[in-house]
Amino acid sequence: MPGLLSAKTTSNKQRQQHDQHNIFVVAAVLLVMALYCYCFTFIAADLGAPKPESTLASLGGSISHVFDEDGNVGSNLVVSMTQKFISNDVERLVLFGVISVGFLLAYFLPLAQKQPALVVTTAVGIATLFGYQALAGLLFSHTVVYVFLHPNPIRYPWLGVFSGILCSLTLHPLADVSATSITTFLLPVLLLAAAYRYLLPKLAAYPRLAPIVRTTVVQSAMITVCGFALIEGLTGEQWKLPLGVLLFFWQWERIILYHVDYKDGLVPKALSFSDYLAVFFMPACIANWRWGVTIGQGYHYSSSTFLCENKNKIVLSGVNILLIALLYLVFSDWVRYGLIDWFERAGIPVYQASTRHLVEAFMSGYTISTSSVLVTTLLDLVRWLMLWGSVVHFKVGIWRICGYRMDPYFDKPWLATNLVSFWARFTFHYREFLVRAFYYPVFFRFFRTKPVLRIFAATMASACLGNMIWGHVSEEMFYRGMEYQNFGRVFDSWFYFVLLGLGITLTELFLLRFKRKRKPWSLDRFFFLDLLAAYCTVQFYALIIIFARPTEHSSVGDLAALFLLGFGIRL
């Protein structure tokens, strides 16, 4: 199914034409990066300049819930699980430094060197923030994927040695390598070098086996977490992934999309290892590396969007998105708590604007009004939308200043007038992952003569089953550890995925049956219907999140009672 959701191919000749320098564009990017440094790091104090909170106070202003204890802007922009001696401010300072250096290299270097420079810059940033072992584990994992998707016996000897060294570095810190352990350190090198040299070439003799092996490697994240969770359930022994492998597993959705491109013939078979790494090693992948992980998608999308139009236009659009992200980062909590205070003063309890707290209050026997259910769930969704929008806008902005015409992940979801539009606006790149990996394979294979069943099966396969199993089971294991009981945390919220899938399915069928005769948000006498449809769409999604926030003792029936209370139905 090549080309279904792919961008247009951009030739190197076109990229050369788009690669024109403009010093004012460079200054704009560096100015925005300096602004981020000023807001979110200690750089102001080191330079003897007033901190952001002091600057605002000197102008006679004051904003609550914005600044942290050190006078900087409190931020959801973080780099988690870094080396212990690196503080939050240092994490962000290194991050902004990596982004700035990566931008300058990608902007000024010759075309052939731009993407490799981004790979190297990202690798240096990962090694600095997470340590060389994390970088080794990440590179090792990608090397294995590359070898099986792009077999080439000429590369096998050096890739085998390279993989072995990376594997040893991942498992054994250099400081612990002594004369007595040197054999243990060298063993993976020898084993992998031999396997690459003598076993991998034989795989080509088994054409039926090769696709199974490739799929197993691509699905290694799901296989690993499920396997080790079952082992923990049977033996009580819990396995812990090395950080580098965990970083790799968090990219598994993009690796699946890479594999989809591969099967569709959109990935060059003779792709170099450097070009392969350029898909996954980007400065934008460092911050909040567990959020918005599908941004960039597979090979074809990222490759096609690189310098696909005038470079300065792409970069300036990235500057604009970074400024939007900054507004979200700075003012999201101020807006959130302002709304909470406003509704509390109006006499509507909002339970800290948290759906989970609302569920806990309901299960504790508190009498909850319909208005509280509606307002609490809606404000919780507003909180998440602003939090999510801040981070994914930042990531997309970084992709763009590095030369990629990346689509926004988050695009004004409050303007959606139906659930299909909301799901696309709220989580575009993840939606594309579900569509390409689950929707299309079902849509083009089953119920070809029955369009209603065809849409129903494909949508439930993607928005419900694929979303729950591939999109949340593995992530739950990554967050909480590979324990058998963590399966239950996802499956306890199964009704949320069912309602989401059914809601999207029914919306698709309705739109198929009743074609639109006007464009939403047209300034005409039906404008108020757009307002009503937008509110109902967002409120419905906010309400079904109740089923995604079960407590230890709640049942689907309990959550359904609270859900129906949002419609004024008290059971």
Order of alpha helices (4+ residues) and beta strands (2+ residues): alpha-alpha-alpha-alpha-alpha-alpha-alpha-alpha-alpha-alpha-alpha-alpha-alpha-alpha-alpha-alpha-alpha-alpha-alpha-alpha-alpha-alpha-alpha-alpha-alpha-alpha-alpha-alpha
